[in-house]
Amino acid sequence: MYEKFQSFLQNEISGIHDAGLYKKERVIITPQSASIKTDSTKGEVLNFCANNYLGLSDSQVLIDAAKKAMDERGFGMSSVRFICGTQDLHKELEKKIADFFGTEDTILYAACFDANGGVFEPLLNEEDAIISDSLNHASIIDGVRLCKAQRFRYANADMADLEAQLIAANEKGCRFKLIVTDGVFSMDGNVCPLDKIHVLAQKYDAMIMVDESHSAGVVGHTGRGTTEQYNLRGKVEIITGTLGKAFGGAIGGFTTGKKEIIEMLRQRSRPYLFSNSIPPMIAASGIAMFDLIDKTNTLQDKLHSNTEYFVKKMTEAGFDIKPTQSAICAVMLYDAKLSQDVASSLQEEGIFVTGFYYPVVPKGQARIRVQVSAAHEVEHLDKCVAAFTKVGKELGVIK
Ligand SMILES: *Cc1c(COP(=O)(O)O)cnc(C)c1O
């Protein structure tokens, strides 16, 4: 039986190759950091494509907290939360997350993919409406698919379209309406217009969910995300996020918000009920991480000044940068092949970045996504700009 399926798969895979869409893994042989070594490049390369926004992926504070927790609380939980998989560390981390975002309660998941996968189905049914931004993350799209609520989609950050969809949901007599948006859209780096979304939500009696995965730790003066940026702390019903990006980069996700919502998720959310607890070391390093970024604003400040500096220098060099309010900086090249050529030339210059092209971004909108980190020093940023300038001139991107 397998032979037929095997040749079917081989055929599909070569189609992926032919379309230039085949994904390869690049193997890093050092800790994740601003400067890394790989098994295929000579010496160190500067990393500009990790979600390591606060530079905590190799933080000694987090490593020490994880080691201590392993000594004191063991390695794994071997259980889901409600059977025998909850330690004091899990409860403490949930409280830290709620304090950080100014919410009432938090539920942990193995990943934000699970948080988004398990948030809609327990809360809403066919009488209700989910109104979702067209550029929302894949995990939101999958989570919505698992739920029976009626689906409405609005063009990215387009408030006229959001209003039209809210009116459409009202005309269908929907009981509850939930507007869902990413905090930062990962391909452009734009922040969702949460102030305007909030006005429309009030006007049409809708609730709001924000996925802060790319915005937590990044957006807002202290990195508390879009609700800090727009002065809406405590005014959003549901926030989801990850511990896998700015917050240390290991693993883990969460939903935080109104306490009845979190209580219901603990009763009915399938990835919570049927999947293992995060290990004690991850909970402990998460607690240490929140203590660290609560105590000083050094990392957040450094990230903001690094991003500002990088965007300024790249714009001065003549590059076309998408307006960004996050640490994501889209260097527009428009042509798919050109974006691949620029990315591979940059790698030869010791700069690790990724080119994005159709279908990840619309046709004719190819780009290189640069992700700035608090781990970068000004000399790293200068080296990156110099490499972009050299390669950009060679390939005719800039004069
Ligand atoms: C990265 C990301 C996720 C997934 O987070 P994991 O914890 O890695 O599963 C979900 N939503 C958004 C918007 C993301 O950027």
PDBQT file of the ligand as one rigid body, heavy atoms in Angstrom, charges set to zero:
ROOT
HETATM    1  C1  LIG A 401       4.371  32.701  17.169  1.00  0.00    +0.000 C 
HETATM    2  C2  LIG A 401       2.914  32.953  17.233  1.00  0.00    +0.000 A 
HETATM    3  C3  LIG A 401       2.037  32.000  17.761  1.00  0.00    +0.000 A 
HETATM    4  C4  LIG A 401       2.494  30.636  18.169  1.00  0.00    +0.000 C 
HETATM    5  O1  LIG A 401       3.173  30.677  19.377  1.00  0.00    +0.000 OA
HETATM    6  P1  LIG A 401       3.853  29.339  19.938  1.00  0.00    +0.000 P 
HETATM    7  O2  LIG A 401       3.916  29.540  21.401  1.00  0.00    +0.000 OA
HETATM    8  O3  LIG A 401       5.176  29.233  19.269  1.00  0.00    +0.000 OA
HETATM    9  O4  LIG A 401       2.950  28.213  19.565  1.00  0.00    +0.000 OA
HETATM   10  C5  LIG A 401       0.697  32.334  17.861  1.00  0.00    +0.000 A 
HETATM   11  N1  LIG A 401       0.231  33.528  17.450  1.00  0.00    +0.000 NA
HETATM   12  C6  LIG A 401       1.046  34.459  16.911  1.00  0.00    +0.000 A 
HETATM   13  C7  LIG A 401       0.482  35.775  16.479  1.00  0.00    +0.000 C 
HETATM   14  C8  LIG A 401       2.405  34.201  16.784  1.00  0.00    +0.000 A 
HETATM   15  O5  LIG A 401       3.197  35.108  16.227  1.00  0.00    +0.000 OA
ENDROOT
TORSDOF 0
